[in-house]
Amino acid sequence: MSRPQSEFHRSEAPWRRPAGAAAGVWEQELAVDPVSGDSTVLQRYEPGTDTSAQGAVRHDYFEEVYIIEGDLTDLRLGETFTAGMYAYRHPDMEHGPWRSAEGVRMLVISTHTVAVGARP
């Protein structure tokens, strides 16, 4: 199965706080494959959001992140990322914790399926 096919439209999905997320973190699902878990979401951090209490994060899927607007500081790296910047993370890549001074909105694509020959 794959994510549902759709033509251009405005998402009517509500903004929700992801399970276990820090206060100020929200997601809006654009497309989700219920079998694989592959997803495309908009994610936003309210101004002043800080995920330090969660520490650095690792997960078992590929993740692509494109910053649409705002700022996102990786506190572990001491680097701030801004609109137009892109990240591609392999499974188990450590990232964060994060802080956003002005707030941020990002497109996040998570891929749980692994291509033949790729290492998880």
Secondary structure as UniProt FT lines:
FT   TURN            19..20
FT   TURN            23..24
FT   STRAND          25..32
FT   TURN            34..36
FT   STRAND          39..45
FT   TURN            47..48
FT   STRAND          49..50
FT   HELIX           52..54
FT   STRAND          62..74
FT   TURN            75..78
FT   STRAND          79..82
FT   TURN            83..84
FT   STRAND          86..89
FT   TURN            91..92
FT   STRAND          98..100
FT   STRAND          104..111
FT   TURN            116..117
//
